[in-house]
Amino acid sequence: MSPEQQRSDGITDAVLSDSAYERVRVLRDSLFTQPIPRKLRVQGLLLAVLAATVPLYWLYPDSVAGYLTTTDPMTATPRVALLGAFGGTMVLFSAALLVGAALYRVEHAPLTEQQAYQVLTVEDFAGGVSLAMGGFAIAITTGSIAMGLFGGDAVGSYVATMGQNPLAGSVYGLSLGSVGIGALSASAVVLVAHWYVDRRFRRL
């Protein structure tokens, strides 16, 4: 069976389901129709990507040192670390909303159609916060940190073109190590939440 046929069968099953939540989820016009466990898994991976900026920083060649406050990622305070912290916070916040929506669905099952719309509205908001805000901020942060892997010439060209150095020291003093540790811890929490929610949903 092709992926298209599987997706079509899944939609048909949801439409014919006794669950008002599943019917509304697949029929409403939304960019975030994925099930909550899948969204939580993606959010956990986004946070893991943010945490990966620390080992990426460790791999910098010597030619990048002149653009850094220090070559130690645990104490380095690049400007872009603040953006990463913002992105990680948004993703964690949206994950908490999704877990709340999931627990509401479990505790009030079977949902009425009105309740299903309310839960899915929260899911849409959380998806927008996670992708449009958190995911975008994490992508920029990771891309800026990864730029250093290409050497001092690449960083110098970026600085000359953009007029700013995202790896330069921040006045806020937020270390990349703190962001990485926080993101790794948050990723673990979200992935555990994904496992728990998925298990509860299987019992519905």
Secondary structure, 3 states (H helix, E strand, C coil): CCHHHHHHHHHHHHHCCCCHHHHHHHHCCCCCCCCHHHHHHHHHHHHHHHHCHHHHHHCCCHHHHHHCCCCCCCCCCECHHHHHHHHHHHHHHHHHHHHHHHHHHHHCCCCCHHHHHHHHHHHHHHHHHHHHHHHHHHHHHHHHHHHHHHCHHHHHHHHHHHCCCCCCECCCCCCHHHHHHHHHHHHHHHHHHHHHHHHHHHCC
